[in-house]
């Protein structure tokens, strides 16, 4: 049976609203455009710290562009309770995790390893700094496997003892809203997922 993660999130947010408290969320963000809708949505209910942990992005110049777009969004949107945490760029972390999977097709095993790498770091930091929840913007993309992302998140929640924020942010026009907001804020929009292996030969 397929679980509707959007409805699950609806129930969770309704409970939080009824309880009258704003929990702390550590939200892994893949980029400014994908986080635009997600932050607009979640900042109504939570104090969100955006974790820009993306060692998969290649090359360094591309990482810098995406991080700049993330900063630009947070500054321009002026959303309440939103902060940014950006660890140092460490592409070797991704290359080590993806070793042996370089020839995998997009959406294959390499992507699953990449999801886990980024979400595990998020869970670790959330546990360390006592956040109430951890989550990711990745499910806003129609190109990402939301079921797999939620499966990884739930497993890491059990491992680290921090609640996972279930999501399928592309539901209810979330992806289209992110495109609209990106244009509104003039954000840089990348044309490939991020890693060296997702680049076309002519782009490398």
N, C-alpha and C positions, 0 to 999 in steps of 0.2 A: 504493500500500500504506500502510495506517494504521500509524503507529509507536506502540507502547505505551510512553508516557513513564514510567509507573509502574515497569514492568519495567526500563527503562533506568536509572532512579534507584536501583532495588534493586541492580543490578550495581555502580553507582558507589559506593554506600554500603558494599557488601560489600568492595570493593577498598580503601576507606579504612580499614575496620575491620582488614582483613588487614595493611595497612601500618602500623597502630599510630599514626596521627597524626590530629590534629583540625584540619582546615583552617578558614580564616576565610571566612564567608559574609556578604555584604551582601544582606539580604532586604527587598525592597520590600513593605510591608504596606499593604493597603487599609483595614484596620480591626482592632480587637482581636478580635472574634468569629472572623473568618476566620483570623487568625493563631494562635488558641488551639491547634488541633490541629496545625498546621504546626510551631509552635515546640516543642510537646511531642515531636513526632516527630523533627525535625532536630537538636534540642539534644543528642540522644544521640550524635551523630556529629560535630558541628561547633560551633565558637564562632560564634554568630550575632549580628550587629548588625542590628537592625530599623531600616529606613529608612522613616519615616512621611512620604513625599513624595506628597502628594495634592492638587495645586492645583485639581483638578476639583471638589472638594467645595464645595457651596454651600448655605446662606450660611456666614459666618464662625462663627456660633454652632454650626452643625452640625459644622464642622471641629473646633472646640474640644471638643465632646462625644466625637467619635470619637478624638481624640488622648488625651483623659482616659481613655477606655476602654482604649486601648492601654497607657498607663502603668499603669493598674490591673491589667491582666492580667500584665504583666511583674513587677510587684511581688508580686502574690498567688501567682503560679505558682512563683516562686523557682527558675527553671530555670538550670542551670549554663551559664556562658559567654554569656548573653543580655544585650545592651545595646540602648539606644535612641538613635537619631539622628533629630532632628525639625527639618528646615529651616523657616525662617519661611514662613508661609502666603502664597502668591502666586497668587491666582486669575487674574490677568491672563495668566499663562503658559498656562493652559488656554484662556482665551477667545481668545487669539491663535492657538493651535494649531488650535482648532476653528472658526475663522472661516469662514463659508460653509456649515457643516455643521449649523447649529442645528436644522434641520427633519428631519434624518436620524432614522430610527426607532432604538429601542434595539437594540443589537447590530449596527448598521450601521457606516458608514465613520467616524462621529464616535468610536465606541468604539475602533476600531482606532487612530485618531490618539491617543486618550487613553492606550491601552496603551503605545504607543511613547514618548509624552512621559515617562511615569513610568519606564519601563524604561531609556530612554536616560540619564536622570539617574542612575539606579542604576548603570548600566554605567560612566558617567563617573567617579563617585565611587569605584567599586570599583577602577578602573584607577589613579586618583589615589592611593588609600590602599593599594594593593597587596593587595587581597583575593584569595583563591584562586578564589572563585566569586561570582556574583551570581544572584539569582533573585527570585521573587515569590510571594505567597500567593494571587494572583488565581485560580489554577486550582482552588482548593478549591470555588469556587462552581459550581453546576450551570447558572448563568445566563451564565457566561463561556465564550468559545470557547478552550479549552485548546490546540487545534492552532495557532490563530493566535498566541496568546501565546508558545508555544514557537518558532514560526517567527520572530517578531520578536526574541525573546531570542537565538536562534542567529545572526541577522544582526548584532545588536549585539555579540555575542561576537567575531565576526570583525573588526568595526570597531574595537573597543577593546582587543582582546587579553586579555580576561578570560574564564575558562570560565563558560558558562551552566549553571545547575543545572536539568536537565530535570524536569518535574513534570506530574502530573495528580492533584493531592492529593485530589480528590473520590472517587477510586477507593478501594476497600476500606473504604467507610463513612466516609471522611474528612470529608465535609460533615456527616453526622449526628453525628460525634464533636465537630465544632466547635460544633454547636448545644447538645449536652450540656454541654460545657465552659463555654460562655458562660453557661448557666444556673447551673452550679456556682459560677462566680466572680461572678455577678450583674452581667454586663457589659451596657452599653447596646447594643441591637441596632437599627440603622437600618431604615427601611421603604422606602428607595429607594436606587438605586445611588450617587448622590452629586452629580451635576452639576445645574445649574440646569435643563437641558433634559430631565432625567429625572423632574423633579417634575411631578405632576399640577397643573392650574391651581388647584384648591382648596387645594393645599399651598404655593403660592408666596407 
